[in-house]
Amino acid sequence: MSRLIRAVIDTAALRANFDRIRTLAAGRRVIAVVKANAYGHGDATVARALAAADAFGVARLDEGVALREAGVTRPIVLLEGIVTREQLAEAAAHRLELVVHEPGQLALLEAWRGAHRFALWLKLDTGMHRLGFPAAEAAAARDRLAALAVPAAQLRLMTHFARADERDSPETARQIASFEAAAAPLGLETSLANSAGLFGWPVAGGDWVRPGLALYGVSPFVGESAASLGLAPVMTLTTTVIATRAVARGECVGYGGLWRAARDSRIAVLAAGYADGLLRGLENGTPVVIRGQRAPLVGRVSMDMIVADVTDLPPVEVGMPAELWGGALPVAEIAAHGGTLAYELLCAVSPRVERITT
């Protein structure tokens, strides 16, 4: 049964974005970040399409386990690590690599006596102040990991940028300097750059990069298009016109009378709402594309429906498709109309939206 609203996932565009990233990485290995269901694109779908990735990054244990159960055999890095002995054992059973960012995780690894040898990523806090050991404690944490009763199969070092998407901020340069000073005496492989770090801060260096948003064809920089970075959108969100009607001048549309027709108008009702992942706060004037032309949203986004003013378009009929974002409408542009970022819209696409892989 075909659904009224669907997200088409273009794996050719996904692989092209990965190739662009691989070229920019210039020999560095690539952890493709597929957390949060690959930013709404389908984690198993993305992992299968990106079999050339050196590893995959997920936030949590259940995400890593799901990828293993889907048949993914490449290394998988738990970016938040684990928090209990039970999780540690499950991570071992599924051969997951662990980020170690706080003393409790060190203690769990020190108590580990299983047969599995973990590949570990020691995370340093160089300015995000969220996860990670202070840079001044890097050597001590490394020494504890080097002395584990069950030696690590591999030990690497990483950090995360707080403001790499702000090209004019000096904070990223400070973070790079802090990390390099801590890393130099340790002699470990390193990873610094997320999508913004990779495209905006080539001086970040490191042996591994961790792109997320850029894989999906979205620019990490406000005001810079994905196309200008050589990226193509992977998801196109399309819905269906389910009704059209005339609205007389002065009549209101939708809950609360948020929009009043300034002229005799023609509107199209579309099968999409906040239950599908659209933001309720999308403002009037947010564009959709019908018949190859932009039409503004009018009235309030409701649970299952939105309304577009199609007065200036050629005749619109029930059953016609309407693009909410994708090739004709960058998702970042739509997010800006809701006062947010593309991350939120992509991650919010709900399970009732049909995913179609091409």
C-alpha positions in Angstrom: 0.0 0.0 0.0 1.5 3.3 -1.1 1.3 6.0 1.6 0.3 9.6 1.0 3.6 11.0 2.3 7.0 9.4 1.6 10.7 10.1 2.0 12.7 9.1 -1.0 16.3 8.2 -0.1 18.7 8.6 -3.0 21.6 6.3 -2.4 23.5 7.5 -5.5 23.5 11.0 -4.0 24.6 9.5 -0.6 27.5 7.7 -2.2 28.5 10.8 -4.2 28.5 12.8 -1.0 30.7 10.2 0.6 33.1 10.3 -2.3 33.3 14.1 -2.0 34.1 13.6 1.7 36.6 10.9 1.0 38.4 13.2 -1.4 38.4 16.1 1.0 39.7 13.8 3.8 42.8 13.3 1.7 43.8 9.9 3.0 42.2 10.2 6.5 39.9 7.3 7.3 36.1 8.0 7.5 33.6 7.2 10.3 30.2 7.7 8.7 27.9 8.9 11.4 24.6 7.1 11.3 23.2 7.8 14.7 19.5 8.8 15.1 18.5 6.4 12.3 21.1 8.0 10.1 19.5 11.4 10.7 16.1 10.0 9.6 17.4 8.4 6.5 17.5 4.8 7.8 20.6 3.5 9.5 20.7 0.1 7.9 20.0 1.6 4.4 22.8 4.1 4.8 25.2 1.6 6.2 24.6 -0.8 3.3 25.0 2.0 0.7 28.2 3.2 2.4 30.0 -0.2 2.6 33.2 1.7 1.7 33.2 3.6 5.0 36.0 2.6 7.4 33.6 2.6 10.3 30.2 3.8 11.4 29.4 6.0 14.3 26.3 5.7 16.5 25.3 7.3 19.7 24.0 4.4 21.8 24.3 0.7 22.3 20.9 -0.2 20.8 21.8 1.6 17.6 25.0 -0.4 17.3 23.2 -3.7 18.0 20.6 -3.0 15.5 23.2 -2.4 12.8 24.9 -5.7 13.7 21.5 -7.5 13.5 21.0 -5.9 10.1 24.2 -7.6 8.9 26.6 -4.7 9.1 30.1 -6.1 9.7 32.3 -2.9 9.6 33.6 -1.4 12.8 30.9 0.5 14.8 31.9 3.2 17.3 29.6 4.0 20.3 30.1 7.7 20.5 28.5 7.9 24.0 30.1 4.7 25.2 28.5 2.5 27.8 27.3 3.1 31.4 26.8 -0.4 33.0 28.5 -3.8 33.2 25.6 -5.3 31.3 26.1 -2.8 28.4 29.8 -3.5 28.4 29.1 -7.2 28.0 26.6 -6.6 25.2 29.0 -4.3 23.4 31.6 -7.0 23.6 29.2 -9.6 22.2 28.5 -7.4 19.2 32.1 -6.3 18.7 31.4 -2.6 19.2 34.1 0.0 19.7 33.8 2.3 22.7 34.3 6.0 23.3 35.6 6.4 26.9 34.8 9.9 28.2 34.4 9.6 32.0 36.0 7.9 35.0 33.2 5.4 35.5 33.8 3.9 32.1 37.5 3.5 33.0 36.5 1.6 36.1 34.2 -0.7 34.1 36.9 -1.5 31.7 39.4 -2.1 34.5 37.1 -4.7 35.9 36.5 -6.4 32.6 37.7 -10.0 32.4 36.0 -11.2 29.3 37.7 -12.6 26.2 36.9 -9.7 24.0 39.5 -7.0 23.5 37.9 -3.6 22.9 39.0 -1.0 20.5 38.8 2.2 22.5 38.6 5.9 21.7 39.7 8.2 24.6 37.7 11.4 24.4 39.2 14.7 25.5 37.2 17.8 26.4 38.9 20.7 24.6 36.1 23.2 24.9 32.7 21.6 24.3 32.4 20.9 28.0 29.9 18.1 27.5 31.8 14.8 27.4 35.5 14.0 27.7 38.4 14.1 30.1 40.1 17.5 30.5 43.1 17.7 28.2 45.4 18.0 31.3 44.2 14.5 32.3 44.9 12.8 28.9 48.1 11.1 29.9 46.7 9.7 33.1 43.6 8.4 31.4 45.7 6.9 28.6 47.9 5.2 31.2 45.0 3.6 32.9 43.7 2.2 29.6 47.2 1.0 28.7 47.3 -1.0 31.9 43.9 -2.8 31.5 44.0 -6.4 32.5 42.4 -7.2 29.2 44.5 -5.1 26.9 42.7 -2.8 24.4 42.9 -4.1 20.8 43.4 -0.5 19.7 43.5 2.9 21.5 42.8 6.1 19.8 42.2 9.7 20.8 39.3 12.1 19.9 37.6 15.4 20.6 34.6 17.2 19.4 34.2 20.8 18.2 31.7 23.2 19.7 31.7 25.9 17.1 33.2 24.6 13.9 30.2 25.7 12.0 31.2 29.3 12.8 34.0 30.0 10.4 34.9 33.3 12.1 35.0 31.9 15.6 38.5 31.6 17.2 37.2 28.8 19.4 37.9 25.9 17.0 41.5 27.0 16.6 41.8 27.0 20.3 40.4 23.5 20.5 42.7 22.2 17.9 45.7 23.7 19.7 44.6 22.2 23.0 44.0 18.8 21.5 47.3 18.8 19.6 49.3 19.7 22.8 47.7 16.9 24.7 47.9 14.4 21.9 51.5 15.0 20.8 53.2 13.0 23.6 50.7 10.1 23.5 51.5 8.9 20.0 47.9 7.7 19.3 45.8 7.9 16.2 43.4 10.9 16.4 40.0 12.1 15.3 38.8 15.7 15.5 36.7 16.8 12.5 32.9 16.5 12.2 31.3 17.8 9.0 31.9 21.4 9.8 35.5 20.7 10.9 36.2 18.8 7.7 34.8 21.5 5.3 35.8 24.5 7.4 39.0 23.7 9.2 41.5 21.8 7.1 44.1 22.6 9.7 42.3 20.2 12.1 44.2 17.2 10.7 43.9 13.9 12.5 43.8 10.4 11.2 40.0 10.0 11.1 37.1 12.2 10.3 33.5 11.8 11.5 31.1 13.4 9.0 27.4 13.3 9.8 25.2 16.0 8.3 27.3 16.4 5.1 26.8 12.8 4.2 23.1 13.6 3.8 23.7 16.5 1.5 23.2 19.4 3.9 25.7 22.2 4.6 26.8 22.5 8.2 27.2 26.3 7.7 24.3 28.7 7.9 24.1 30.8 4.7 26.3 28.4 2.7 24.4 26.0 0.4 25.2 22.3 0.2 25.7 22.7 -3.6 28.5 25.2 -2.9 30.3 22.4 -0.9 29.8 19.8 -3.7 27.0 18.0 -1.8 23.6 16.8 -3.0 20.4 16.2 -1.0 19.8 12.6 -0.1 16.2 12.8 1.2 13.3 14.2 -0.8 10.1 14.5 1.3 7.0 14.4 -0.8 3.3 14.4 0.0 0.0 14.4 -1.8 -2.7 17.0 -2.5 -5.9 15.6 -0.8 -8.3 18.5 -1.4 -8.6 21.8 -3.2 -11.1 24.6 -2.5 -11.8 28.2 -3.0 -11.5 30.7 -0.2 -13.2 34.0 -0.4 -11.4 37.2 0.5 -11.5 37.8 4.3 -12.0 34.1 5.2 -9.6 32.3 7.5 -7.9 29.0 7.1 -6.9 26.5 9.8 -6.8 26.4 13.6 -6.9 29.8 15.2 -7.5 31.7 12.0 -3.8 32.3 11.7 -4.1 33.2 8.0 -6.8 35.3 6.4 -7.2 35.5 2.7 -6.3 39.0 1.3 -8.0 38.1 -2.0 -10.2 35.5 -3.4 -7.9 32.5 -3.3 -7.4 28.9 -4.2 -5.9 26.5 -1.6 -4.6 23.0 -1.6 -4.7 20.7 1.4 -1.6 18.4 1.7 -1.3 15.2 3.7 1.5 16.2 6.0 1.7 17.6 9.6 3.5 17.5 12.8 2.7 13.8 13.2 4.9 13.2 10.2 7.7 15.3 11.5 6.9 18.8 10.3 7.3 21.6 12.8 4.1 23.0 14.1 5.8 26.4 14.2 6.6 26.6 10.5 5.6 30.1 9.5 3.1 31.3 6.9 5.0 31.7 3.7 7.1 28.6 4.1 7.4 27.2 0.5 6.3 23.9 -0.9 6.7 22.9 -4.5 3.6 21.8 -6.6 3.7 21.5 -10.4 7.3 22.7 -10.3 6.4 26.0 -8.7 6.7 27.3 -5.2 3.5 27.9 -3.2 3.4 29.4 0.3 2.0 27.6 3.3 -0.9 29.3 4.9 -2.5 28.7 8.3 -1.2 26.6 11.1 0.5 23.3 10.7 -1.8 20.7 12.2 -1.3 17.0 13.1 -2.0 15.6 9.7 -2.5 18.5 7.3 -0.9 21.6 5.9 -2.4 24.1 3.5 -0.8 25.9 0.5 -2.0 29.0 -1.3 -2.0 27.8 -5.0 -3.9 30.9 -6.4 -1.0 31.8 -8.7 -0.2 28.3 -9.9 -1.7 26.4 -12.8 -4.7 24.3 -11.8 -3.9 22.0 -8.9 -5.8 18.7 -8.6 -6.3 16.1 -5.9 -3.6 13.4 -6.1 -0.8 15.7 -7.3 2.5 15.4 -5.5 4.0 18.3 -3.4 7.6 18.5 -2.4 8.3 19.6 1.2 12.0 19.5 0.9 14.7 17.9 -1.3 16.2 18.8 -4.7 13.9 21.8 -5.3 13.7 23.0 -1.7 16.8 22.6 0.5 15.9 21.3 3.9 18.0 24.0 5.6 15.7 26.6 4.0 12.6 25.0 5.4 14.2 24.7 8.8 15.0 28.4 8.8 11.3 29.1 8.4 10.8 27.2 11.6 13.6 28.8 13.5 15.7 25.6 13.7 18.3 23.6 11.8 18.1 20.9 9.2 19.2 18.3 11.8 15.9 18.6 13.7 13.7 18.3 10.6 15.5 15.3 9.2 15.6 13.5 12.6 11.9 14.2 13.2 10.6 12.5 10.1 8.2 10.0 11.7 7.8 6.2 11.2 4.5 6.7 9.5 6.3 8.4 6.6 7.1 5.7 4.0 10.8 5.4 3.2 11.6 4.6 -0.5 15.2 3.8 -1.4 16.5 4.4 -4.9 
